[in-house]
Amino acid sequence: MGATPWPYTAVAAIAGLVLAAGVVTAAGPWDSSGQRTAERHRAAAQEDTGGADHGGDPGRAGAPKPAPSAASVLTGLGGAANVVKSAPSGRDLAGVLDPLLADPALGSRRTAVVVDLATGKRLYAGGADEALIPASTTKIATAVAVLSALGPDHRLTTRTVYEPDTKELILVGGGDPTLTAHEDSAGQASLRTLAADTAAALKERNVREATLSYDTTLYAETELHPIGVNDNIAAVSALMVDEARTDGSTSGPAPRVPDPAADAARQFAELLNEHGISTTSPGPSKTTKRAQPLAQVQSPPLSALVERMMTNSDNDIAEALARHTALATGERADFDGAGRAIHAQLQKLGLPLQGARFKDGSGLNREGRLTANLLTRLLLKAADPSRPELRPTLTGLPVAGFTGTLTGRYADGAAGIVRAKTGTLTGVNTLAGTAVTRDGHVLGFAFLASETTDATAAQTALDRAATALTTSH
């Protein structure tokens, strides 16, 4: 047989589907999102999760079953045999998936598509073009859209300027929800650093006190998500610190401050005071062309933000990236404009958008609609070697049994060899990602279920379906 098909090699290599500690360590670098770091630490800690070549005690209670040994998968990557076996046939997949997807736990409406990531061929389909509520699998579309619009190296900038005529100091929001006030910024843009640099710049101008204002006009307005006040997301603002969380957490649901920008400016004022700059109580304003730049801090690259969004299902990052997609394409930076921008970017990529409706970037809005066909095509596009800028869409997918929203799932199944974006709303359960077969072949899949009545049972049914892909030949 000839050389290994390039889509297969690229997808398997970048998806990080073999999680033996040595392979994970070699896959770095460890970026500020913590995504790869988490995989490395978990893999090192669980010495008994390796395949046949790695030893350990796979019988320990609660431990994930061993992943396939690296040797078998590396064969599929162009190793000793340099041969890729054929993907499972549609008939074989139907025999396995049909009964699993008929589980009543998946509600009255369910759709599914499985594709061969080596060739793009569709191997299985049920209701492929029926648009259902996607929940957080919407983030796959958001990721592809923003990466195609801005590129993986783009960074979000928070800055300060000084209006000499009015002695006004303005904190200008750059739409970075990961801006942090924690003493350990963990590679994120630091409000503390911005305050120190701003204070130094003011002292160079012999300024020791100023009128403090904040500018959030990068976005059309600060918007509350249509779901209302909710621990899953802050009010969407161009200026916020630590996602406006009030409990010190970095992911998951948390109480939020009602006005993220005002809270960020208040914290900034306190930090300035520590550096000998006194300010008035902050209020909203808008920067003029006369403003003099003082200091700035930048977020990690967009690739890291996308990975964090995907791994943790971070709604605040998702809505920020949707608005940056709008800004990059000339649309209004609000929910409607972001939806139009995402649709337009995916249309440019030639993706099938029949029935698709983008009502937000996170998938919290129940009015959104996607098809299983579109989700698998998004995965294929992200795996295309000619589109390397889209790769963080795949590298950010949670790893079954290891990272993000799949950390506590697949302990008795396909830990380490399924990577997937989860989606959960009341009555809605979805799962879309990649899986490695016994032969080391990489498949892309999307399963959507609506009108479910038991979220835990529905998740279990979806996990069984994904696990079945890993045992197929």
N, C-alpha and C positions, 0 to 999 in steps of 0.2 A: 504493500500500500504506500502511497505517497506521503508527503509531509503532513503533520498534524494540521487539521483545518484551523486557520487563524482565529476565528471567533471563539472556538472552544478553548484554545490555549489562553487567549486574553481573558476570557470570563473566569476560567478556573483560577488563573493566577491572581487576578485582582480581587476576586470575591473573598479570599481568605478562608476557604472552606475546610482546610485541614488545620485543626487547632492543637496539634501536639505542641508542647512547649517550645521545642526548638524551632519549629516552623513559624510559630507566632512571633517569637523573638526576632527572627530574621526578616519579618515582614515590615518592620518599622518604616519610617521614623515614628516616634511617639509624639503625636501632635497635641495641642492644647485642649482639644475636645475631650481627651481622656478615653476615646473609643478604643484605640489599639492598646493603650496602656491597660485598660480593663481586661481585654482579652489575654494579654500577656500574664498579668497577675493571676487571673482565674485559672489559666492553663497550667501555670507553674504550681499553683496550690493543689490542683486536682491531678496528682500524679497517676491516679488509677483510671483516668478517662482516656488514655491513649489506646491505640489499636494493638494488634498482635505483636508488633515489634517493640512495644514500650513497657510491657510488664504491668505491674500494679495489681490491685485487687478489685476487679470489676464487680465482685459480689457484695461490696459494702452497701449497707442499707441506704437507700436514697440517692446513691451515686448514679449519674448518667451512664448508660451503656457505652462501651468503648466505641469511638469513632473508627472508621476504616483506617488501617495503617497507612502511613504516608507513602510507602512504596507503591501500593496499588494505585493511589491517586496520581502519584508522580509519573507512573507509566502513562497515564492518560495525558500528562502534560508534555509528552515528548521524551520520556525517560527510556528505560532499557528497550522496551518493545517498540516505542515510537508508533503505536497503533491505537486508534480510538475506536472502540466497538460501537456498533450502531446504537442509536437511542432506542428506548423501549417503543414497541409498536403501538399504534392507536388502539388496536384490539386488546392488547395486553393491559394497557392503562385503563381502558373502559371496564375490563373485567375486575380490576382492583378498585377503581374510583367510584364506579356507579353505585355499588351498595353502600359505600362509605358516605357519599354525598346525598344519599337518600335518607340518611339519619333524620328522624323527626326533630332532633335538637336543632337542626339548621333552619327551622321555620318553614314557611310556605313558599318562599321565593329564594332560590339559590342559583348562582351561576358559577361557571368554572372554565378556565382555559389553562392548558399546559403546553409549553413550547420547547423545542430543542434549541438551546442557546448556541449550539455549534452551527446550525444551519438556518435558524429562524423558522423552521417548519412547525406548524401547529400539529400537536400529537393528540390532543384531546380537547373537546369543547362541549359545553352545555350552556345554552343561553348566552353565548359569547358577546353578542351585541345588545343585550338587554341592559339598560342603564339602571343601576341600583344605587342606594346610598353607600358611598365608599368609606365613610368615617375617616380614620386617620391614614388610610392608604392614599388619601388625597395628597399627602406629603411627598409621595413619589413624583407626582406631577409637578408640585411646587419646586422640588429639587431640580428636576430636569429643566424647568422653565428658567429659574434664576441662574443656574450654571451656564445655560446656553446664552442668556442675555448679558451676563457680566463676567463670566469666566471664573475659574477656581481660585485665582490669586487676588481677586478684588477684596478690599478691606473697607470696613465701615469706620468713619472718622467722627469722633466727638471732639469739639474744639472750644476755645474761648477767644473772644475778641474784646477790644476796648474802644469805646467811643470817647475820644478826647474832649469833644465839645461839651458833652453832658456828664463826663466822668462815670459812664455806665459800663459795667463789666457784664458781658453776656455769655452765658453758657449755652452753646449751640448744639442741639441734639442732632446726631447723625443716624438715627434709626438703628442703634446697636443695643438690643435688649440684654446682651451679655456684659455690658459695662458693669464693673463691680467695684464695690467699696470695701470688700474684704481685704484684710492686711496681706494675705497671700492671694494674689490675683490669678495664680495658676495659668499664666499665659494670656489672660484676657486683658482687655483695655482697663486700666486702673483709674478710678476717680481720684484716688490718693495721689497718684503720679501727676495727674492733670492739675490738681490743686497745688502741689509743690512747684511745678513748672510755671503755673500761672502766677503764683505769689512771687517767684523769682523775677519773672518778666515785669510785674508791676513795680517791684522795688527798684529795678533798673530805671524806671520812669519816675522814681521818687513818689510813687503812689502807695499810701498805706491804708486808705479807706476808699470805698467805691459803692455806687448803687448797683446791686446785683439783680440781673434779670435773666430770663431763660427764653430760648427761641425753639419752638417746636414746629415751625412752619415748613419743615421738609415734607411732612405729611400734610394732606389736605386739612385734617383735623384730628383731634384725639377722639377715638371711637370706642364705644363699648361694643363688644361682640354681640350679635343678635341673641345669643343664649342668655345675655344679661350678666349680672354680677355672678361670678363663678370662680371657684378655686382653681380651675383648670387653665385660666388665662387672665392676664391683667388687661386693663383698658389699653388699647393699642395707641402708643404714643411714640413720637420720634425721640423722646428723651425719657429714659428710665434707668434705674440702677438695680442690678440683681433681679431683673424681671419683676420689680416691685413687690417681691416677696417680703413677708413680715416675720418669718420664722427661721431665717437663716438657711433654708434648704436650697438645693441647686437643681432639683428636678422633681417631677410629680406634682400633684395638687398641693396648693398652699394658699392661705389667706393673702390678699394683695391690698396695697394701699389704694384708696379711691382715685388719687391724682398722682400718677407716677412722676410726671415732670416736676411738679411742685415739691414732691418728696426728694427727688434727685437734687434739686437746687438747694433745698434745706441742708442736705448732707454735705453738699459742696461748700456751703457757707461755713459750716462747722469746721471743715478741713482747712479752709482758707484762714480762719481765725487761729488755728493751731500754728499757722505759718506767719502770723503777725499782720494779717490783712483783715480789717473789720469791714463789714458790709451791712447794708440795709436788709430788711426782710425781702426775699426775692419775689418778683412778679413776672408775668409774661411780657414779652417784647418781641421785636423783630430787628434783625441785624441790618444796618445800612451799608452802602458802598463805601462810606467813610471809615468804617470800622477797621481797626488795626489788629492783625493777628497776634495772639499771645502764645498759645500753646495748643497742642493736640495729642490725642492718644488714638490708637487704631486697634480694631478688633483683630482676632486671628483671621487667616484667609477664609474666604467663602467656603472652600472645601471643608475646613474644620467645622464651620457653623452648620453646613449641611449634614455632616456626619453626626454632630450632636443632636440636631433636629430629628434625624432618622432614628438614632439609637434610643433616645429618651422620649421620642414622640413629643418633642417640645413645641407646644402650641404658640408660645410667644415668639420664638425664632421663626416659626412658619409664617406667622402673619407679617413679621418684619420683612422676611425675604420675598413674600408676595408683593409688598409695597415697593421694595427695591426693584423688582421686576417691572412694576408699573412705571417707576421713575426712569428706568433705563430705556423704556420704549415709548415715552411720551404720554403715558396715561396718567390720570389723576390718582394720587396715592391714597386711595381709600378702598373699601371692600369691593365696590363695583369696578373701579379701575383696575385693581389687582386681578380680578377675575377675567376681565377682558385681556389683560396683558398675558396671563398664563395661557389662555386659549390661543392667542395670536402666536406666542412662541412655539407652542406645540404644533400649531398648524404649519409654521415654517419648517418644522422638522418632518413634515409629511405624515404625522400620526393620525390614526382614525378617531375622529372626534364626534361621530354620530351619537347624539343623545347626551353628550357630556355637558355638564353645567358646573362652573366654578364659582361658588358663592363665598369662598374664603380660601386661605392657604393652608389651614390646619385640618379641615374636615369636621369641625365641630358643628357646622351649619347643616342641618338635616335637609336643606333644599339642594345641596350639591348632589351631582349624579356622575358616575363613571361606569364604564363597562369593563368586564374582565379582559376583553380583547385589548382595550387601550392600556390597561395596566401591564399586561405582558409585553406589549409593544414598547412601552416606556422602559421596561427592563432590558429588552433587546437593544434599544437605542443607547442606553447607558453602558452596555457591554461592547458596543461597536468600537474597534480599535481606531477608527477614523474620527471618533468623538471622545478623545481622552479627557476633555474638560468635564464630561458628564460622569466620570467614574465614581466620585464620592457618593452618588446615589446608591451604588452597590456596596461600597466599602462601609457605608454608614448603617446598613441593614443590621438589626439586632441578630446576634448569633444564638441559636437555640441552646438553652441551658447555660449560657455564658454572660451575655450582655443585655443591657437595656430592658425593654419590655418583654423579652423572652427569657430573662434570667431564671425565672421560676417555672418555666415550662419545658417540656420534653425531657424531664429527668428519667423517664422510662422509655425513651424513644430515640429520636434522631439528634441528640445533643451534639453540637459542633458541625453538623453537616446540612442543616437547614439554616438559612438566613432569611428573615422575613419581616416586613412591616406589618404590624398589627393594627386593627381598627375596631373600636368598641364604642357604640352608643346604645341607648336603651332600644332593644329590639333589633340591633344591627351588630353583626360580627363579621369581620373580614380579615384576610391574610393574603399577602402577596410577596413573593420573593424568589429565592433560588434553592435548589436541593441537588445533592450529588447522589447518583445511583450507585449500586454495588459495583458497577463497572467503571466508576469514576467519571461518568458522563454528567454534565451539568444541565439541569432543566430549570426553566422559569415557569412560575405558576401564579395564578390569581384565583382565589376563592372568595365569593361574596355571598352572604346570607342575610336575609331580611325577615322581619316579623318573627324573630326568635323570642322565646319566653324565658330561657334560662341561660344567662351569659356564660356561666362556667361550663355547662354541658355543651354549648355551641363552640366554645373555644376548644374543648377536648375533641369534638368531632372534626374541627378544622385541623387540629394538630395530628390527628390520626391520618387524615388525608395527605398532609404534607409528609408525614413519616412513611406512608405507603410508597411515595415516590422514591425514597431512598432505598427501598428494598426491591425496586423493579429492575428488570434486566433489559 
